[in-house]
Amino acid sequence: MKKEGANARKKTARPWISVLDKMVAQDLLKTFLSGLSVLVVIIVSRQFVRILDQAISGQVSNETLLSILGLKTIVAIAEFLPVALFLAVLMVLGRMYRDHEMAAVSSAGGGSGVIYRAVFLLVFPISLLAASMSLVAAPWAEARILKLVIHDEETSETRGIAAGKFSEYSQGDLVFYVETISADKKMHKVFVQSLEHDNTNVSVITAEAARMEDSADGRYIVFEQGERTKGQPGNSDYVIEQFVEYAVRLDTKTSAPRPVNMPTVPTYLLWQHKTKAYIAEFQRRLSIPFGALLLSFIAVPLAQISPRGGVYGNMVVGFLIYFSYGNLTRISQGWVTNGTIPIWFGGIGVDLLLFLIGSLLLARLYSWQWLVLRLKGQVA
């Protein structure tokens, strides 16, 4: 009976998720979401100012402005997931050290394994989210942004039509005026003067209404119920035509061939191509989820502060580690593309350095002797 009771106590001694796990995970989640929101708002706001400037100059249409802003938000979330998680672990564990909660955990027999368990219950799911954002969502968003920007650049001359305003298109060969525009974007009381291809004849069109139409060979203005007068200025031989519908083609800008924008390439194409540039971009995307894991691994020993230190005692060191990691990742990507370093080293070199830094911080926290004994399995 005593053995059965002892065995029952052992089985129910520790639940799969303890109270400490729940407390740390909840604090981490709240801090992570708050930090990520602040970072994304700051970065997207700066990008929104540039996009708004392009919209004012006519390079980006008002219809695509909010779409580009939403897509930029997706890209920013994917990029700043690791640093937001890193700062959240630093702040939560730093507060626990300041409030002597870590001392209580240690006195109850909880070591580094207990803390890592509580932290990585949230870090692992967020790392999986970071992987899906980096490998799938961010490339899709970048491709959509590029498509919208190219379309707006090619059709920038056909925008800006306003009631009571003369507008020039096709390098001044087409002058357009409309008196009113209805809610369905149909124009009324329209006047158009266009220069023919021989640059000698001029045609003047007056119509009761007009509308824009897109077709396979370009964009057209379709006039309804009007009159067209064609002739050469200074001569009296004019041709006057009346029509029910008449279409004038607008010349659109043709963009020059663009180089491959690597962030827009789908991940499966990066996996299929064996060129160094594609491999380097694939390694950069993988560095986001691995960075979330490794930075969280470093944050646990780094969060230890002195009794007189504040919650943000090691935040400066944390920022230096993160910025160094980000710069080294970009440099490594460039070196892989140029062939300066082997491809395999570009994939694991920076992550290996981050793991070594975390190991050194653990050794500093628990002493080298403890770390050796821990690895040998001699410390409970």
PyMOL commands that set and color helices and strands:
alter all, ss='L'
color gray80, all
select helices_A, chain A and resi 2-11+19-56+62-98+101-107+112-154+156-158+262-264+267-272+276-302+315-338+343-366+368-376
alter helices_A, ss='H'
color red, helices_A
select strands_A, chain A and resi 165-169+174-181+187-195+202-215+218-231+239-250
alter strands_A, ss='S'
color yellow, strands_A
deselect
rebuild
show_as cartoon
